[in-house]
Amino acid sequence: MEITHFTTNDSQTIGVVELDESGLETIDNEVPENKPKRRKHATCTEWQRNITKEKRMRGRELFRIFQKGKTGYDSITKPKKDRCDVCCGYETKNVTEEVYKKHIEKKKAARLEKEADKKLAIDGKITVLTVDLQSMKVCPKVQASAVYYKTKLCCYNFTVYNLATHEVTCYWWHECEGELQASNFASCLVDYIQEKVPKTIPLVIFSDGCTAQNRNSIMANALLDLAMKENIVITQKIFEKGPYPNGV
Ligand SMILES: [Zn+2]
């Protein structure tokens, strides 16, 4: 037997679906005689405790809609995952099989490269960093409707992660301090390398191929300048487009 929970948010269960072994659910049309009335102002916990047959049926109804749609969904809420243009394009038949296969091969190669470098880092032969920018955050983070139409302060979080030591450093700034320019990312990375990276072993930096952040002459020049000053070897490795195996 399999039980699927439908949730609207973390604390509210809106229905439970029970499946028999064949995977098909059956509806019991019987109405219970002493069916408890739904209390108007019942608290969330009370409401959850009284999951009656009626409510279960409502859950089944919902489930059937999803089954009928044959969307391939296992549940109503599907974890949000970044999809790259090539993968999406292939699904909608806008990208040829050949291009897609090459793309998958490159992705596999990137993953293997990262695994190999991680092993070297654990052995202490090189330092491996992965860097990425979190999606923009707004301040204040308030749900109240009064704040909805107000202009909020945009905040950025550039994260640097050391694959071997699992140490994370977050660089936070807001729009008044700096925009999303290449020089800002270069400043963060140079600061991190100067502060936290041992200068005796080579350094490898993994990042996505975002031009504004990582794949530009400003970043390359900043790293080159630092490499010459500190006398270390810095290699920048750019992931193939897609949901990045960044680990940041
Ligand atoms: Zn892809």
Boltz pocket constraint, residues with backbone or C-beta under 6 A from the ligand:
constraints:
  - pocket:
      binder: B
      contacts: [[A, 83], [A, 84], [A, 85], [A, 86], [A, 87], [A, 88], [A, 103], [A, 241], [A, 242], [A, 243]]
      max_distance: 6.0
